[in-house]
């Protein structure tokens, strides 16, 4: 029987749990604080960051939204360094991509590792690779949270990760390397991509190609983690053809899979940082 890894339902459960944790921290005089930093004038990014702020405040977090429509690398780094020193702030998240002309590496490098609740810094990626404790990027944490909630063991499996982003595929590959599993990472241009996917027990896709993965590309009983969102008007499609689902042991739907969990995972890391 195929299991649907329901991100919406899991998110609702996690948010209820976080609300209770925040109340317990408040009783001890601690209010988790999150700083959200946005650059440029992209309205879609602004809307998404406002949603993060709204959800953070709904569960009792203190949240600051710093929108720098016009800024320089020096000003952006200066703001981050100021937030690093602010005792009210336990977590810092920079909305990516940055506005044109700004240096992403300089910006994320400026975040103090203990406040890197979105797993953006090179230090965090290095810690993931070395198997050390750190705040996992939201997409990686969402996958592991779903595995835990649906009682799926990520170990002793062959993972194939299709994608190469710094915020999901690379840190996911690094994380899996420290499990008792094998991992293969490929991108969409790999000439052997179909064969690699066919060998997988767990397939994570992030290539933004509508229904790229077809039923004949996977083996029976594989687990599909579809992280590709392809927008066509008001509709969104994944990298995986829905006809694949009946062959799987479990899958994340699009929409409704890992996507709804990203904000919840950011807040989960922030509450964890405050509890320390």
N, C-alpha and C positions, 0 to 999 in steps of 0.2 A: 504494500500500500504506500502510495506517495504522500509525503508530508509537505505541506505548504508552510514555509518559514515566514510567518506573518509578522511583518515589521510594525504594522499599525497596532496590533494587539499587544505585542511585546513592548512597544514604546509607552502605551498607556499604563502597563504594569510597572515599568521602570520609573515613570514620572510619579506614580503614587508612592513608590518606595522612597524616591528622592525627597518628596514632600515630607515624609515622616522623618527622614534623616536630618533635613534642614530644621525641622521643629526641635529635634533633640539637640542639635548644635546651638540653636537659639536659646534653649534652656540653660546652656553653659556659657552664654554670652558671646557666642561666635556666629557671625552672619557671613556665609560664603560670598565672596566678591569676584565678579567677572568683568573684565574690560574688553570691549569689542572695538576693533579699529578698522575703519573703512576709508579707502582713498578713492578719489575720482568721483565721477558723477553718473555712474551706471545705476539706473533706477532699479533694475532687477536685483543687483547686489544689495542696494540699500534696503529694498523690501525684505530680502532674506535676513539681513542683519537685524532689522527691526523685529522680525519674527523671533529671532534668537533672544533678543532682549525681552520681548513680551513673555516668552515661555520661561525664561530665567526668573523674571519677577513674579510670575504666577505661582512658582513653587517656593518663593520666599528669598531668592538671592538678591543681593545688592548688585546692580548692573549699570555700568557706564558705557555709553555709546559715543565714541570719538570719530566724527566724520570729517575727514580732511579732504575737501573737494580739490583744493590746490595746495600742494606742499612740496617740500624738497626731501631728499634722502636724509639730510642733517636734521630737519625738523621732525621727520617720522621717527628716526632713531632716538632723538631726544625725548619724544613722547614716551616711547617704549621704556627707555631707561628710567624715566620718572615713574612710570607705572610699576616697574620692578621694585622700586623703593617704597611704594605706597602700601602700608600694612592693611588697608581696607581691601586690597586687590589680591586674590589668591590665584587667579588665572587670567591669562592674556591670550586673545585670539585675534589674528590679523586676517581679514577677509582677502582671499586670493582669487584671481590675479590682482596685483597692484595696478594703480593707474599708470598709464604709459610714461616711461622715462624714469620710473623708480626702480631701485635695485632690490629684488625680492630676497636675495641671499643676505644682504646687509640687514634688511629689516628683520627677518626671522632669527638671524644670528644674535640679534640684540635682546631677544626674549630670554629671561633667566630660566634655566632648565626646570627649576622647581615651580615655575608658573606657566610652563608650556603645556597647557591642558588640551591643546588641539594637536599635539605631536608634530609640530612644524619645524623644529630646529634640527640642524645637523647633529648636535649632541644627542638628541633623542633618537634619531635614526641609528647612530652608532651604538647606543645602549640597546636598542632592539636587536641589532645584529649580534651583539655580544651576549644577549640573553639576560641583560640586567633590568632591574625594575625601572619603569618610567611610565609616562602617560601615553598610551597608544593613540595614534590618529583615530578620529571618529569612525572611519570606514572599517578599519581593522578591528576596533573594539566592538562595532556593531555585529560583525561576522562572528566573533568569539562569543558575544552575548547571546546571539541566536542559537549557536551550537549548545551553549550551556542550558538555555531555556527549553530546548527541544531534545535534550539528553543525547546529543551527537558527540562522539569522541573524535576530536580533530587529529588524534595520533594514529600511527600505523596505517597511513594512507599516502597515496601518491597525489600530490597537489599539482595542478597545472594552472599557472597564473598568466592570463592573457591580458597584457597591458604593461605600462612602464612608468606610471605617474609617481611623483615623489610623495603624494599624499595618500595613496592606497596600495598600488601594486608592488612597489619596491619595499615599503615597510612590511607589507603582508608576507612577501617572499622571505624577508629577513626573519620575521617572527616564526614562520613555519620551519625555517632551518633549525630552530632550537627546539622543535618538537621531535618526537620519535617518528618522523615522517620524511618522505622525500619531496622535493619541490623542483619543478621545472618552470622557468619563466620564459615566455615568448611574446613577441609583438605581432601585430597584424601582418607584417611583411615577411614573416618567417615562411619559407617555402614548404616547411614540414608541419605547418600549424595544425592541419586536420589530423595527422597521425599523432601529434603530441596530445591533442585534446582527447582522442580516442583511447589513449592509455590511462587517462586520469580517473582517480576515484573522486576527487573534488576539483571542480573547475570554477575559477573566479574570472569573470570577464569584465573588461573596462576599455573597450575600443570604440564605443559610440557608433556601431554599425548595426542598423536595424536588422534583427533576425539573422545575424551572421551565422550563428551556431545552429545547424540543422540536425534532425534526428539521427541521420547516419553518421554523425561526427562523434557521438558519445556511446559509451557502452551501457548496458543495462545496469541499473542500480547506482549510477553516478549521482553525486550531489552537485547541483548547479547554484552558483552565487552570481547573479546577474547584476552588475554595477554600472551598466551602460544605459544612460538615459538619452534617447533620441527624440527630440521634440518635432512634431508636425502639427502646427496650429495649436489647438488646446489639448491635443493627445500626446501621450508619451509612450515610447516603445523601448524594449530592451535589446541587448545584443543577441538574446536567445529566442529562437522561434518557439512559440507556445506549444507547437506539436512535439517538442522535445520532452515536455513535462511528464508525459505518461511513461517514459522510459526511466525516469529518475527515482531515486530513493527519497530525495528531498530537493526543494528548490525555493529560491526567493522570487516572487512575482515582480513584474514591473508594470504599473506602479505598485507600491505597497510592501516592498521587501526591505532592503537595507536603507533606502533613502529616508523614510520617516524617522529612522533611529539616529540620524547624524546629530541633530541638536540635542537629543536626550543623552547621547554619549559625551558630548562636550560638557553638559551640565553634570553628568556623573563624575567626570574627571575633576571638575571644579569643586564639587562637594568633597571629593576625596582629598583634594589639596587643602581645603579648609579644615578638614578633620585632623590633618597632621599638625 
